[in-house]
Amino acid sequence: MVRPPQRGHMNFRSFWSEPLVPWHRRLIFVAAIVLLPVLFVPSLPVWQMSLFAPQYPEGMRIVIYPNTIKGDLDKVNTLNHYVGMHAITPHDFKEFAYLPLSLTLFGLMALMAALANRRDVALIGWLAFTLFAAVMFKDYADWLYRYGHDLDPRAALKLDAFTPPLIGFKKMANFRVWSMPAAGSYLLGVAWLLGPVIALLDLVARRKAR
């Protein structure tokens, strides 16, 4: 004999079939609005690194966008040549080939979830977005490690192997280096954070409705 579900207990299947609260759908629309334009207007930087030294009081900056890398690359690469580091070029980042498209696809999933009122699409999209962000972060960390450890032994100046900061501050030789997220990453962070925020609000609303 199958026992009927007790009052107050959530049925897993009915949870996914129930519609989202209207203003929760609006928050999902916000996530879509943040992510959809990345393919067409990848103009906001996602990361930046600033380097300061006595001989460079004005500083040098490397700015990473979803589809390229800009900044004082000529100055940085000239310095790299003397200490045996590889030159930095957009070709170093294979992620530029698919990063804008991937973020836009996540935006399309958010848009579909909101238009079709589908919880499962919203969850799958958020989980995929989370995994993708973690992989991108690891790729960047690996690139920084290789950049500071794969040094040319024939370089004019010898440096011990090092790893530039992934985030925050680090002193390297006579350089002070800051590595921080840029405006694009903050917007992507907002889009990501909307997932747990909506889940929490939905949980509170359900408990009040019992």
Backbone hydrogen bonds, N-H to C=O, Kabsch-Sander energy under -0.5 kcal/mol:
donor,donor_aa,acceptor,acceptor_aa,energy
9,H,6,Q,-1.9
15,F,11,N,-2.0
16,W,12,F,-1.3
17,S,13,R,-1.5
18,E,14,S,-1.7
24,H,21,V,-1.3
25,R,21,V,-1.9
26,R,22,P,-1.5
27,L,23,W,-1.3
28,I,24,H,-1.7
29,F,25,R,-2.1
30,V,26,R,-1.7
31,A,27,L,-1.7
32,A,28,I,-2.0
33,I,29,F,-2.5
34,V,30,V,-1.9
35,L,31,A,-1.9
36,L,32,A,-3.0
38,V,35,L,-1.3
39,L,36,L,-0.7
41,V,37,P,-3.4
43,S,41,V,-1.9
46,V,64,I,-3.1
47,W,64,I,-1.6
48,Q,180,M,-2.3
49,M,62,I,-2.7
50,S,178,W,-2.8
51,L,60,M,-2.9
52,F,176,R,-2.2
53,A,56,Y,-1.0
56,Y,53,A,-1.5
59,G,56,Y,-1.4
60,M,51,L,-2.3
62,I,49,M,-2.8
63,V,70,K,-2.8
64,I,47,W,-3.0
65,Y,68,T,-3.2
70,K,63,V,-3.3
72,D,61,R,-3.1
73,L,71,G,-1.6
76,V,72,D,-2.3
77,N,73,L,-3.0
78,T,74,D,-1.9
79,L,75,K,-2.0
80,N,76,V,-2.6
81,H,77,N,-1.9
82,Y,78,T,-1.0
82,Y,79,L,-0.5
83,V,79,L,-1.2
84,G,80,N,-1.0
85,M,80,N,-2.1
89,T,87,A,-0.6
92,D,89,T,-2.1
93,F,90,P,-1.5
94,K,92,D,-0.9
96,F,93,F,-1.5
97,A,94,K,-1.6
98,Y,95,E,-1.3
99,L,95,E,-2.7
102,S,98,Y,-2.7
103,L,99,L,-2.3
104,T,100,P,-2.0
105,L,101,L,-2.2
106,F,102,S,-1.9
107,G,103,L,-1.7
108,L,104,T,-2.1
109,M,105,L,-2.1
110,A,106,F,-2.1
111,L,107,G,-2.4
112,M,108,L,-2.7
113,A,109,M,-2.5
114,A,110,A,-2.1
115,L,111,L,-2.7
116,A,112,M,-2.9
117,N,113,A,-0.7
118,R,113,A,-1.9
119,R,16,W,-0.7
119,R,117,N,-0.6
122,A,118,R,-1.5
123,L,119,R,-2.6
124,I,120,D,-2.7
125,G,121,V,-2.5
126,W,122,A,-2.1
127,L,123,L,-2.8
128,A,124,I,-2.4
129,F,125,G,-2.3
130,T,126,W,-2.4
131,L,127,L,-2.4
132,F,128,A,-2.6
133,A,129,F,-2.5
134,A,130,T,-2.1
135,V,131,L,-2.3
136,M,132,F,-2.5
137,F,133,A,-2.3
138,K,134,A,-2.1
139,D,135,V,-2.5
140,Y,136,M,-2.2
141,A,137,F,-2.1
142,D,138,K,-2.7
143,W,139,D,-2.3
144,L,140,Y,-2.3
145,Y,141,A,-2.0
146,R,142,D,-2.6
147,Y,143,W,-2.5
148,G,144,L,-1.7
149,H,145,Y,-1.1
150,D,146,R,-2.5
151,L,149,H,-1.6
152,D,84,G,-2.3
155,A,152,D,-1.9
157,L,82,Y,-2.8
162,F,148,G,-1.9
168,G,179,S,-3.4
170,K,177,V,-2.1
172,M,170,K,-0.6
172,M,175,F,-2.6
175,F,172,M,-2.7
176,R,52,F,-3.0
177,V,170,K,-2.7
177,V,175,F,-0.6
178,W,50,S,-2.8
179,S,168,G,-2.7
180,M,48,Q,-2.6
182,A,46,V,-1.5
184,G,45,P,-3.2
185,S,45,P,-0.5
185,S,182,A,-0.7
186,Y,182,A,-1.7
187,L,183,A,-2.0
188,L,184,G,-2.3
189,G,185,S,-2.4
190,V,186,Y,-1.9
191,A,187,L,-2.3
192,W,188,L,-2.4
193,L,189,G,-2.7
194,L,190,V,-1.5
195,G,192,W,-1.5
197,V,193,L,-1.9
198,I,194,L,-2.6
199,A,195,G,-2.2
200,L,196,P,-2.5
201,L,197,V,-2.6
202,D,198,I,-2.6
203,L,199,A,-2.2
204,V,200,L,-2.4
205,A,201,L,-2.3
206,R,202,D,-2.1
207,R,203,L,-2.1
208,K,204,V,-2.0
209,A,205,A,-1.4
210,R,206,R,-0.8
210,R,207,R,-0.6
